[in-house]
Amino acid sequence: NFELVLELLKKAEILTERDALGRAVTCNNLACYYRRQGQFRTALQYLQRALKIESSCPGRVENPADTHLNTCAVLSQLGRHQNALEHAQSALILL
């Protein structure tokens, strides 16, 4: 039920207001939701937000490659293949 998923993700967004890493994970999850709904630009905005948060917490992100791989997928779906490749390479470096 996608309606329930969005409702829960929005609650998570509120609950992670003061938790940067939790907010980054939530943004990544919201991006996956919007990607699944075919809303690629909205997904990309959430991924960019997650990347910004993650870059401010070096060494503390559990799976730093995940956001880059998700960004790669969304950029590719938007036809921005060169940018997608750059994020794929960033993910490889982080693995």
N, C-alpha and C positions, 0 to 999 in steps of 0.2 A: 504494500500500500504506500505509494509515493507521497500521498498527502501527509500521512503519519510520519514518514521519514523526514520530510521537510520540517514539520512541526518540531520534531525532536532535535534536528540539527540547529534550528533557530534557538531552541532552549539551551543547547550546548554553547551556542555563540554568546548568550547572555551569561551563562555560568563560568565561562572562561575569560571574562572581562579582565581579570587581574592575573591571569595565568598565560603568559606569552606562548609557551610551548603547547599548552592545551588549545589555545586559540589557533595556532598554526595547524595543528592536526584537524581541528574543526573546519578551518578554511579549506584544507585539502579535501576533507570529506564532502563539504558543500560543493566544491568544484566537481567531484566525482558524480554527485547527484545531478548537477546542472549539465554535465557532459552527457549523462545517460538520458536526460530530457531533450538533448539536442540544442541546448542553449550554450554554445561554445564560447561566446564572448563573455558571458557571465561567469562561466567556469574559469576562463583565463583570468578574469579579475580576481577571483578568489585565490587562484594559484599564485598570482603575483603578490597578493597580500601575504600568503603563507611563506613565499620565498623571502620577502622582506623581513618578516618576523624571524625566520630561521637564520638569516644572515646576521641578525643582531644577537644570536645565541650560539656562537661557534662552539663546537665540541659538546653541546648539550642535546642536540637533536638525535633521536634514536635511530631513524632511518633517513638520513639526509638525501639519499638518491631518489626516494619515492616521489617527492614533489617535482623534481626535475623530470622524471619519467612521465608523470601525469601531464606536466606542462608540454613535454614533447608530443604526447598523443593529441592534446587539444590543438596545439599549433599546427600539427599535421592535418587535422580535420578542417582547420581554417585555411589550408593551402599554403601555410607559411613554413615550408619544408626546411629552408636553411636555418631558420630560428629553431625549429624542432630538432634538427641535427645538433645544434649547439647545446641544447639542453640534454640530449641523449649522451653527448660526450661529457658534459658536466657530471651526469649520473655515473658514468663509467669511472671517472676519476674518484668519485666518492665511495664506490663499492670496494 
